[in-house]
Amino acid sequence: RACRQMGEQFPHMWLEALRYLGSEAAQGSEETHEAIAEVIRAIDREQLLPPLALMQLLGQESNLPFSIVRDYLVQHLQDDEEAIRENHKEAARYEEDTARMRGEIKALTSEPKVFQQSKCSACHNPLELPTVNFFCGHVFHQGCLGDNDQECSLCAPQRRRVREHMQQQQQLAAAHDDFFKQLERSPDGFGTVAEFLGRGMLCNISRPPR
């Protein structure tokens, strides 16, 4: 009852409930098993832990019957299959983009680049010298760019988002590896998870960007 009332504000309460109920599973009644299943559903619903971390914690409790986690596992296996299909589609798109960019790079290094724009890409007025041309195809009055004439102002935001996304992915991968290494070495898996939750480090691990 306390977890239902305060679990959203204090997510570690669900982990403590799982620790306690798991230790009682061998002698537990059907009611205890249903309570454990409810805790697992809450942890999954609130995305407090990645599935692998939750299964590692549950694996420490040899008294837990498999029936408690069966539905949870089936659902996540289905989700994983869907994620794999989406990843294959995304990988195919990346391959197409890579092939296209390689073609563009080859053309830029072996063929003259012809700029046919007659209007500034910023103010849309007719071009007048001096102008600044970028390989992306955008052309600007030098005055429209100001001091920032080393990078196309129209393409810069997208490139910045790509750089930030790559940096975020690298940080997420490092946090992911650190978490699972500590979880594997720790004699108290619940304590390790609670520590990471308290430091606010499991939110991104549990919710990878799509």
DOBAKE-949567 format. One record per residue: x, y, z of N, C-alpha, C, O in turn; residue number from 1; residue in three letters. Coordinates in steps of 0.05 Angstrom, whole numbers, plus 32768, in hexadecimal, padded with zeros to 4 digits. Each point is the difference from the previous one (the first is absolute). Layout:
<rs>
    nxx    nyy    nzz   caxx   cayy   cazz    cxx    cyy    czz    oxx    oyy    ozz     n   res
      X      Y      Z      X      Y      Z      X      Y      Z      X      Y      Z   NUM   ala
...
</rs>
This chain:
<rs>
    nxx    nyy    nzz   caxx   cayy   cazz    cxx    cyy    czz    oxx    oyy    ozz     n   res
   8011   7FE8   8000   7FEF   8018   8000   8012   8019   8000   7FFA   8013   7FF2     1   arg
   801B   7FED   801E   8012   8017   8001   800D   8005   7FE5   8003   8017   7FF8     2   ala
   8004   7FD4   7FFA   800C   8003   7FE5   7FED   800C   7FED   8007   8011   7FEF     3   cys
   7FDF   7FE7   8012   7FEC   800B   7FEE   7FFD   801E   8005   7FFC   800F   7FED     4   arg
   8006   7FF9   802C   7FFB   801C   8007   8018   8011   7FFA   7FFE   8017   7FF8     5   gln
   801A   7FDF   800D   8018   8010   8000   8016   7FF6   7FEC   8016   800C   7FFF     6   met
   7FE4   7FDE   7FF3   8014   7FF4   7FEF   800A   8012   7FEA   8017   7FFF   7FF8     7   gly
   7FD7   8012   7FFE   8008   8012   7FEA   8014   8015   800A   8013   8008   7FF2     8   glu
   7FE9   8001   8026   8012   8015   800C   801A   7FF3   800A   8015   800C   7FFF     9   gln
   7FE8   7FDC   800C   8018   7FF2   800B   8002   7FE4   7FF2   7FF8   7FEC   800C    10   phe
   8012   8013   7FDC   8000   7FE7   7FF1   8010   7FE9   800D   7FFA   7FE9   7FFB    11   pro
   8019   801E   8016   8010   7FEB   800D   7FEE   7FEF   8012   8008   7FE9   8008    12   his
   7FE0   8021   8000   7FEE   7FF0   8010   7FF8   7FE6   7FF2   7FFC   7FEC   800D    13   met
   8000   8016   7FD9   7FF9   7FE8   7FF1   8016   7FEB   8002   7FFB   7FE8   8001    14   trp
   801E   8021   7FFE   8017   7FED   8002   8001   7FF4   801C   8006   7FE8   8002    15   leu
   7FF5   8028   8012   8000   7FF5   801B   7FE9   7FEC   8003   8003   7FEB   800E    16   glu
   7FE6   801B   7FE6   7FEA   7FED   8001   8007   7FE6   7FF2   7FF9   7FEA   8009    17   ala
   8015   8018   7FE1   8008   7FE8   7FF1   8014   7FF0   8010   7FFF   7FE7   8001    18   leu
   8013   8026   800C   8014   7FF3   8011   7FF2   7FF0   8017   8006   7FE9   8005    19   arg
   7FE7   8025   8008   7FF2   7FF3   8016   7FEF   7FE9   7FF7   8001   7FEA   800B    20   tyr
   7FEF   801B   7FE0   7FED   7FEB   7FF7   800F   7FE9   7FF4   7FF7   7FE9   8002    21   leu
   8020   801C   7FF0   800F   7FEB   7FF5   800B   7FED   8015   8001   7FE7   7FFB    22   gly
   8007   8024   801C   800B   7FEF   8015   7FEA   7FEF   800D   8005   7FEC   800D    23   ser
   7FE1   801C   7FEF   7FEA   7FF2   800C   7FF3   7FED   7FEB   7FEB   7FF3   8007    24   glu
   8020   800C   7FE1   7FF2   7FF1   7FEB   7FFD   7FE3   8005   7FEB   7FF4   7FFA    25   ala
   8029   7FFF   8012   7FFF   7FE3   8005   7FE9   7FF8   8011   7FF2   7FED   7FFB    26   ala
   800A   8023   801B   7FEA   7FFA   8012   7FE7   8010   7FFA   7FEC   7FFF   800E    27   gln
   8016   8011   7FDC   7FEA   8012   7FFA   7FE7   7FF3   7FF5   8001   7FEA   7FF5    28   gly
   7FE9   8023   800F   7FE7   7FF7   7FF6   7FFC   800A   7FE3   8011   800E   7FF5    29   ser
   7FD8   7FEB   8000   7FF9   800A   7FE6   7FFE   801F   8000   8006   800D   7FED    30   glu
   7FF1   7FFD   802A   7FFE   801D   8003   801C   800D   7FFF   8003   8015   7FF4    31   glu
   8011   7FDE   8018   801B   800B   8000   800B   7FFF   7FE3   800D   8014   7FF7    32   thr
   7FEE   7FD7   7FFB   8009   7FFE   7FE4   7FF3   8015   7FEF   800D   800C   7FEE    33   his
   7FD9   7FFA   8016   7FF3   8015   7FF1   800B   801B   8007   8002   8012   7FEF    34   glu
   8005   7FF2   802A   800C   8019   8009   801B   8004   7FF2   8007   8016   7FF7    35   ala
   8009   7FD5   8007   801A   8001   7FF2   7FFB   8008   7FE2   800E   8011   7FF5    36   ile
   7FDF   7FE2   7FFF   7FF9   8006   7FE4   7FF8   801D   7FFD   8007   800D   7FEC    37   ala
   7FEA   7FFE   8027   7FF8   801C   7FFF   8018   8012   8001   8001   8014   7FF2    38   glu
   8012   7FE5   8020   8018   8010   8003   8010   8000   7FE6   800A   8015   7FF7    39   val
   7FF8   7FD4   7FFD   800F   7FFE   7FE6   7FF2   8011   7FEB   800E   800D   7FF0    40   ile
   7FD8   7FF2   800F   7FF1   8010   7FEC   8005   801E   8005   8003   800F   7FED    41   arg
   7FFE   7FF8   802D   8004   801D   8006   801C   8009   7FF8   8004   8015   7FF5    42   ala
   8010   7FDA   8010   801C   8006   7FF9   8001   8003   7FE1   800E   8011   7FF6    43   ile
   7FE4   7FDD   7FFC   8000   8001   7FE3   7FF1   8018   7FF6   8009   800E   7FEE    44   asp
   7FE0   7FF8   801E   7FEF   8016   7FF7   800F   801B   8004   7FFF   8011   7FEE    45   arg
   800E   7FF2   8029   800E   8019   8005   801C   8000   7FF4   800E   8014   8001    46   glu
   7FF9   7FD6   7FF2   801A   7FFE   7FF2   8017   8007   8014   8012   800F   7FF9    47   gln
   7FED   7FE5   801E   8014   8005   8014   801A   7FF1   7FFA   8015   8009   8008    48   leu
   7FE9   7FE0   7FEB   8017   7FF0   7FFA   7FFF   7FF5   7FE4   7FEA   7FFB   7FF5    49   leu
   802D   8001   7FFE   8000   7FF2   7FE7   7FF8   7FE3   8005   8004   7FF6   8016    50   pro
   7FEF   7FFC   7FD7   7FF8   7FE5   8004   8016   7FED   800A   7FFC   7FF0   8012    51   pro
   801C   8013   7FE3   8016   7FEE   8008   8007   8004   801D   8005   7FED   800E    52   leu
   7FFC   802C   7FFB   8006   8006   801C   7FEB   7FF4   8012   8006   7FF4   8015    53   ala
   7FE1   800F   7FE4   7FEA   7FF5   8011   8002   7FE1   8001   7FFD   7FF5   8015    54   leu
   8009   7FFE   7FD4   8003   7FE3   8000   8018   7FF7   8011   7FFF   7FEB   800C    55   met
   8016   8025   7FF4   8017   7FF9   8010   7FF9   8002   801E   8009   7FEF   8010    56   gln
   7FE8   8025   7FF7   7FF7   8002   801C   7FEE   7FE8   8007   8003   7FF4   8016    57   leu
   7FEA   8006   7FD9   7FEE   7FEA   8005   800F   7FE6   8002   7FF8   7FED   800E    58   leu
   801D   8010   7FE2   8010   7FE8   8000   800E   7FFB   801A   8008   7FE9   8006    59   gly
   7FFC   802C   800A   800C   7FFC   801A   7FED   7FF3   8014   8009   7FF6   8015    60   gln
   7FDE   800A   7FE4   7FEC   7FF3   8012   7FF8   7FE5   7FF4   7FEE   7FFF   7FF0    61   glu
   801F   7FEC   8019   7FFB   7FE6   7FF4   7FE5   7FF5   8008   7FF7   7FEC   7FF4    62   ser
   7FFB   8021   801F   7FE6   7FF6   8008   7FE9   800A   7FEE   7FEA   7FF6   8003    63   asn
   801C   801C   7FEB   7FEA   800B   7FF0   7FF8   7FEC   7FEB   8011   7FF6   7FF1    64   leu
   7FD5   8003   800D   7FF7   7FEF   7FEB   8000   800E   7FE5   7FFB   8018   7FFE    65   pro
   800B   7FD9   7FED   8003   800C   7FE5   7FE6   800C   7FF6   8000   8013   7FF1    66   phe
   7FEA   7FE2   8018   7FE6   800A   7FF7   7FFC   801E   8006   7FF1   800D   7FF2    67   ser
   801D   7FFD   8023   7FFD   801C   8007   800B   8012   7FEA   7FF5   8015   7FFB    68   ile
   8021   7FE3   7FF9   800D   8011   7FEC   7FFA   7FF8   7FE4   800A   800C   7FED    69   val
   7FE7   7FDF   800F   7FFB   7FF5   7FE5   7FF4   8016   7FED   800A   8005   7FEA    70   arg
   7FE0   8007   801F   7FF3   8015   7FEF   8013   8017   7FFB   8000   800B   7FE9    71   asp
   800F   7FFD   802B   8013   8016   7FFD   8015   7FF9   7FEB   8005   8011   7FEE    72   tyr
   8005   7FD7   8013   8015   7FF8   7FEC   7FF4   7FFE   7FE4   800D   8009   7FED    73   leu
   7FDC   7FEB   8011   7FF3   7FFE   7FE5   7FFC   801B   7FF4   8006   8004   7FE8    74   val
   7FF0   800F   8028   7FFB   801B   7FF5   8019   800D   7FF7   8001   800D   7FEA    75   gln
   8015   7FF0   8026   8019   800E   7FF8   800D   7FF2   7FE9   800E   800D   7FF0    76   his
   7FEF   7FD9   800E   800B   7FF2   7FE8   7FF2   800A   7FE7   800D   8003   7FEB    77   leu
   7FD9   8000   8017   7FF1   800B   7FE9   8009   801D   7FF9   8003   8007   7FE9    78   gln
   8001   8009   802C   8009   801B   7FFC   801C   8000   7FF3   8006   8010   7FEF    79   asp
   800B   7FDE   801B   801B   7FFE   7FF5   8000   7FF9   7FE2   800F   800A   7FF0    80   asp
   7FDF   7FE3   8009   7FFE   7FF8   7FE4   7FF8   8018   7FEF   800A   8004   7FEA    81   glu
   7FE3   800C   8020   7FF7   8018   7FF1   8017   8014   7FFE   8004   800C   7FEB    82   glu
   800B   7FF7   802B   8016   8013   8000   8016   7FF7   7FEC   800C   8011   7FF2    83   ala
   7FF8   7FD5   800D   8014   7FF6   7FED   7FF8   8006   7FE3   8010   8008   7FF0    84   ile
   7FD6   7FF4   800A   7FF6   8006   7FE5   8004   801D   7FFA   8008   8007   7FEA    85   arg
   7FF1   800B   8029   8004   801D   7FFB   801D   8007   7FFD   8007   8011   7FF0    86   glu
   800B   7FE2   801F   801C   8005   7FFE   800B   7FF8   7FE5   8011   800E   7FF4    87   asn
   7FE5   7FDB   8001   8008   7FF8   7FE6   7FF7   8015   7FEB   800F   8006   7FED    88   his
   7FD9   8004   8016   7FF7   8014   7FED   8011   801A   8002   8007   800B   7FEB    89   lys
   7FFF   7FFD   802D   8010   8018   8004   801C   7FFB   7FF5   800C   8013   7FF4    90   glu
   7FFF   7FD5   8010   801B   7FFA   7FF6   8000   8002   7FE1   8013   800A   7FF4    91   ala
   7FD8   7FEC   8000   7FFE   8002   7FE2   7FFF   801D   7FF7   800C   8007   7FEC    92   ala
   7FE5   800A   8023   7FFF   801C   7FF9   801B   800D   8003   8009   8010   7FEF    93   arg
   8006   7FE9   8026   801B   800B   8004   8012   7FF7   7FE9   8011   8010   7FF6    94   tyr
   7FEC   7FD7   8001   8011   7FF7   7FEA   7FFA   8010   7FE6   8012   8007   7FF2    95   glu
   7FD5   7FFE   800A   7FF8   8010   7FE8   800C   801C   8002   800A   800B   7FED    96   glu
   7FF3   8001   802B   800A   801B   8004   801F   8001   7FFD   800B   8012   7FF4    97   asp
   8002   7FD9   8016   801D   7FFF   7FFE   8009   7FFE   7FE3   8013   800D   7FF8    98   thr
   7FDF   7FE1   7FF9   8007   7FFD   7FE4   7FFB   801B   7FF1   8010   8007   7FEF    99   ala
   7FDB   8006   8017   7FFA   801A   7FF3   8015   8015   8007   800A   800E   7FEE   100   arg
   7FFE   7FF3   802B   8014   8014   8008   801C   7FF9   7FF4   800E   8013   7FF9   101   met
   7FF8   7FD3   8005   8019   7FF9   7FF3   8000   8009   7FE3   8015   800A   7FF5   102   arg
   7FD4   7FF3   7FFE   7FFE   800A   7FE4   8004   801E   7FFE   800D   800A   7FEE   103   gly
   7FE7   8004   8026   8002   801D   8000   801D   8009   8005   800A   8012   7FF3   104   glu
   8004   7FE0   8020   801B   8007   8006   8012   7FFB   7FE7   8012   8010   7FFA   105   ile
   7FE9   7FD9   7FF9   8010   7FFA   7FE8   7FFC   8015   7FEB   8013   8009   7FF2   106   lys
   7FD4   8000   800A   7FFA   8014   7FEC   800D   801B   8008   800B   800E   7FEE   107   ala
   7FF5   7FF9   802B   800C   8019   8009   801F   8000   7FFC   800B   8015   7FFA   108   leu
   8001   7FD4   8009   801D   7FFF   7FFD   800A   7FFB   7FE4   8018   8004   7FFA   109   thr
   7FD6   7FF4   7FF4   8009   7FFA   7FE5   7FF2   8011   7FEB   8008   8000   7FE8   110   ser
   7FE3   800E   801F   7FF1   8010   7FEC   7FFD   801D   800A   7FFE   8004   8019   111   glu
   8001   800F   7FD5   7FFB   801C   8009   7FE4   8003   800B   7FED   7FF4   7FF6   112   pro
   8011   801D   801F   7FE6   8005   800C   7FF5   8019   7FF3   800C   8016   8002   113   lys
   7FDD   7FE8   7FF2   7FF3   8017   7FF3   7FEA   800B   8012   7FEE   7FF2   8008   114   val
   8014   8027   7FFF   7FEC   800D   8011   7FEE   8011   7FED   8009   8012   7FF3   115   phe
   7FDE   7FE7   800D   7FED   800D   7FEE   7FEC   8011   800E   7FEE   800C   7FF4   116   gln
   8014   7FF6   8027   7FED   8010   800E   8003   801E   7FF9   8017   8009   7FFC   117   gln
   7FD3   8004   8002   8001   801D   7FF9   7FF7   8011   8018   8002   8018   7FFF   118   ser
   7FF5   7FDB   8017   7FF7   800E   8017   800E   7FF6   8019   8008   7FE9   8003   119   lys
   7FFC   802A   8010   800C   7FF9   801A   7FEE   7FEC   800F   7FE8   8004   8001   120   cys
   8024   7FE7   800A   7FF1   7FEC   800F   7FF5   800B   801A   7FEF   7FF3   800D   121   ser
   801B   8024   7FFC   7FF7   800C   801A   7FEA   8015   7FFB   7FEA   7FFE   800B   122   ala
   801D   8017   7FE6   7FED   8016   7FFC   7FEF   7FFD   7FE7   7FED   800F   7FFC   123   cys
   801B   7FDE   7FF3   7FF1   7FFB   7FE7   8000   8017   7FEC   7FF0   8000   7FED   124   his
   8022   8013   8017   8003   8016   7FED   8014   7FF7   7FEA   8010   7FEE   8005   125   asn
   7FF0   801F   7FE4   8013   7FF8   7FEB   801D   8002   800B   8007   8011   800F   126   pro
   8009   7FDC   7FE8   801C   7FFE   800A   8010   8017   7FF4   7FFF   8007   7FE9   127   leu
   8011   8005   8029   8014   8014   7FF8   801A   7FFA   800E   8000   7FF8   8018   128   glu
   8016   800C   7FDB   801A   7FFB   800C   8005   8014   8017   7FF7   8016   7FFE   129   leu
   8017   7FE1   8017   800C   7FE5   8003   7FEC   7FEC   800A   7FEE   8006   8010   130   pro
   8016   7FE1   7FE7   7FEE   7FEA   8009   8011   7FEA   800C   8018   7FFE   7FFC   131   thr
   7FDB   7FF1   8013   800D   7FE8   800C   7FF1   7FE7   7FF7   7FE8   7FFE   8005   132   val
   8026   7FF0   7FEE   7FF4   7FE8   7FF6   8008   7FE8   8011   8017   7FFD   8008   133   asn
   7FD6   7FF1   7FFE   8006   7FE8   800F   7FFA   7FE8   7FEE   7FF0   8000   7FEE   134   phe
   801F   7FEA   8018   7FFD   7FE8   7FF0   7FE4   7FF4   8002   7FF8   7FF0   7FEF   135   phe
   7FF9   8016   8026   7FE5   7FF6   8002   7FEE   800C   7FEB   7FEA   7FF6   7FFB   136   cys
   801F   8020   7FF8   7FF0   800D   7FEB   7FF5   801B   8008   7FF6   800E   7FEE   137   gly
   800A   7FF8   802B   7FF6   801A   8009   8014   8016   7FFA   8018   7FFC   8003   138   his
   7FDE   801B   7FF6   8010   8018   7FFA   7FF5   8018   800F   7FE8   8003   8002   139   val
   802A   800D   800A   7FF8   8016   8010   800F   8019   7FF9   8017   7FFF   7FF6   140   phe
   7FDC   8018   800E   800F   8019   8001   8013   7FFE   8018   7FF8   7FF6   8015   141   his
   8020   8014   7FE8   8013   7FFF   8016   7FF5   800F   8018   8004   7FF8   8017   142   gln
   7FED   801E   7FE4   7FF5   800F   8016   7FEA   7FF1   800F   7FFC   8005   8018   143   gly
   7FF6   7FE9   7FDA   7FEB   7FF0   800D   800B   7FEC   8013   7FF2   7FF8   8013   144   cys
   8027   7FFF   7FE9   800C   7FED   8012   800E   800D   8017   8003   7FF4   8015   145   leu
   8005   8025   7FE8   800F   800D   8015   801B   7FF3   8004   800E   7FF9   7FED   146   gly
   7FF9   8004   802D   801A   7FF4   8006   8000   7FE2   7FFE   8016   7FF4   7FFE   147   asp
   7FD3   8000   8001   7FFE   7FE3   7FFF   7FFF   7FF7   7FE3   7FEB   7FF7   7FF6   148   asn
   802C   800B   7FFC   8000   7FF9   7FE3   800F   7FE6   7FFB   8007   7FFA   7FE9   149   asp
   7FFE   7FF6   802C   800E   7FE7   7FFC   7FED   7FE8   7FFE   8008   7FEA   7FF9   150   gln
   7FDF   801B   800D   7FEC   7FEA   8000   7FE6   800A   7FF6   7FF7   8016   8007   151   glu
   7FFB   7FDA   7FE9   7FE6   8008   7FF5   7FEC   8002   8017   7FFC   7FED   8010   152   cys
   7FF8   802B   7FF3   7FEE   8005   8016   7FE6   7FF0   7FFE   7FF3   7FFB   8014   153   ser
   8006   7FFC   7FD4   7FE8   7FF0   7FFD   8004   7FE3   8007   7FEF   7FF3   800B   154   leu
   8029   8003   7FEF   8006   7FE4   8005   800C   7FFB   801C   8000   7FEA   800A   155   cys
   800A   802C   8002   800E   7FFD   801A   7FEE   7FF4   8016   800A   7FEE   800F   156   ala
   7FDD   801A   7FF4   7FEF   7FF4   8015   7FFE   7FE2   7FFE   8002   7FF1   8014   157   pro
   7FFA   8004   7FD4   7FFD   7FE4   7FFC   801B   7FF2   8007   8000   7FEB   800C   158   gln
   8016   8020   7FEB   801A   7FF4   8006   8005   8001   801E   800B   7FED   800B   159   arg
   7FED   8028   8002   8003   8002   801D   7FF0   7FEA   800E   8009   7FF4   8013   160   arg
   7FDE   8008   7FE3   7FEF   7FEB   800C   800C   7FE5   7FFD   7FFF   7FEF   8012   161   arg
   800D   800C   7FD7   800E   7FE6   7FFB   8017   7FFC   8013   8003   7FEB   800C   162   val
   800D   802B   7FF7   8017   7FFE   8013   7FF7   7FFB   801C   800B   7FEF   800F   163   arg
   7FE0   801F   7FFA   7FF6   7FFD   801B   7FF4   7FE4   8004   8003   7FF4   8015   164   glu
   7FEF   8002   7FD6   7FF5   7FE5   8002   8016   7FEB   8002   7FFE   7FED   8010   165   his
   8017   8016   7FE1   8017   7FED   8002   800D   8001   801B   8007   7FEC   800B   166   met
   7FFC   802D   8000   800C   8003   801A   7FEE   7FF3   8016   800A   7FF3   8012   167   gln
   7FDC   8011   7FEB   7FED   7FF4   8013   8001   7FE2   7FFF   7FFF   7FF3   8015   168   gln
   8003   8002   7FD3   8001   7FE3   7FFD   801A   7FF5   800D   7FFF   7FEB   800D   169   gln
   8017   8023   7FF0   8019   7FF7   800C   7FFE   8001   801F   8009   7FEE   800D   170   gln
   7FEB   8028   7FFD   7FFD   8002   801D   7FED   7FEA   800B   8005   7FF5   8015   171   gln
   7FE6   8006   7FDC   7FEC   7FEC   8008   800D   7FE4   8000   7FFC   7FF0   8012   172   leu
   8014   800A   7FD9   800E   7FE6   7FFF   8013   7FFD   8017   8002   7FEA   800C   173   ala
   800C   802B   7FFB   8013   7FFF   8017   7FF1   7FFB   801A   8008   7FF0   8010   174   ala
   7FE1   801E   7FF4   7FF0   7FFD   8018   7FF4   7FE4   8001   7FFF   7FF3   8016   175   ala
   7FF9   8003   7FD3   7FF4   7FE5   7FFE   8015   7FEB   8009   7FFA   7FEE   8010   176   his
   801E   8014   7FE5   8015   7FED   8006   8007   8001   801E   8004   7FEC   800D   177   asp
   7FFF   802C   7FFD   8007   8004   801C   7FEB   7FF4   8013   8007   7FF2   8013   178   asp
   7FE0   8012   7FE6   7FEA   7FF6   8011   8001   7FE1   8001   7FFF   7FF5   8015   179   phe
   8003   7FFE   7FD4   7FFF   7FE3   7FFF   8019   7FF3   800C   7FFF   7FEB   800B   180   phe
   8018   8023   7FF2   8018   7FF5   800C   7FFE   8001   801F   8007   7FEC   800D   181   lys
   7FEF   802A   7FFD   7FFC   8002   801D   7FEB   7FEC   800A   8003   7FF5   8015   182   gln
   7FE8   8008   7FDB   7FEA   7FEE   8008   800B   7FE3   8001   7FF8   7FF1   8011   183   leu
   8019   8008   7FDC   800B   7FE5   7FFE   8013   7FFA   8017   8000   7FEA   800B   184   glu
   800F   802B   7FFD   8014   7FFC   8016   7FF4   8002   801C   800B   7FF5   8013   185   arg
   7FDF   8019   7FEF   7FF5   8006   801A   7FF3   7FE8   800E   7FF2   7FF1   7FF3   186   ser
   8014   800B   8027   7FF2   7FEB   800E   7FE3   8007   8007   7FF0   7FEF   8008   187   pro
   800A   802B   7FF5   7FE5   8009   8007   7FF5   800F   7FE7   8003   8019   7FFE   188   asp
   7FF1   7FD8   7FF0   7FF6   800D   7FE8   7FEB   8015   8005   8000   8015   7FF2   189   gly
   7FEF   7FE6   8021   7FEB   8014   8006   800D   801A   800A   7FF7   8016   7FF9   190   phe
   801E   7FE8   8017   800D   8017   800A   800D   8010   7FEA   8000   8019   8000   191   gly
   800C   7FD9   7FED   800D   800D   7FE9   7FEB   800F   7FEF   8005   8017   7FF8   192   thr
   7FE5   7FDD   8003   7FEA   800D   7FF1   7FF6   8018   800F   7FFB   8015   7FF4   193   val
   8001   7FE8   8026   7FF6   8017   8010   8014   8017   7FFF   7FF7   8017   7FFF   194   ala
   8023   7FE3   8001   8014   8015   7FFF   7FFE   800F   7FE5   8001   8018   8000   195   glu
   7FFD   7FD9   7FEA   7FFE   800D   7FE6   7FE6   8010   7FFD   8000   8016   7FF5   196   phe
   7FEA   7FDF   8017   7FE7   8010   7FFF   8003   801A   8010   7FF7   8015   7FF7   197   leu
   8016   7FE9   8020   8004   8018   8010   8011   8015   7FF3   7FFC   8018   8005   198   gly
   8016   7FDF   7FEA   8011   8013   7FF1   7FF3   8009   7FE6   800C   800F   7FF1   199   arg
   7FDC   7FE7   8009   7FF1   8008   7FE8   800D   7FF6   7FE7   7FFE   800D   7FEB   200   gly
   8010   7FDC   8016   800F   7FF7   7FE9   7FF2   7FE9   7FF1   800B   7FF7   7FEC   201   met
   7FDE   8001   801E   7FF2   7FEA   7FF2   7FEB   8009   7FED   7FF6   7FF0   7FF0   202   leu
   8003   802A   8011   7FEA   8009   7FEE   8008   7FFD   7FE3   7FF0   7FF5   7FF0   203   cys
   8028   8015   8009   8008   7FFE   7FE4   8006   7FE3   7FF8   7FFB   7FF8   7FE9   204   asn
   8010   7FF8   802A   8005   7FE4   7FF9   7FE7   7FF1   7FFB   7FFE   7FF0   7FEE   205   ile
   7FED   8016   8022   7FE6   7FF2   7FFD   7FF0   800B   7FE9   7FEF   7FF2   7FF5   206   ser
   8017   8026   8002   7FF1   800C   7FEA   8013   8009   7FEA   8005   8018   7FFC   207   arg
   8006   7FD5   7FF5   8012   8007   7FEB   7FF2   8010   7FEB   7FE9   7FFA   7FF9   208   pro
   8024   801B   7FFB   7FF4   8010   7FEC   7FFB   7FF0   7FE7   800F   7FEE   7FF9   209   pro
   7FDB   8017   7FF9   7FF9   7FF2   7FE8   8006   8011   7FE8   7FFB   7FF8   7FE9   210   arg
</rs>
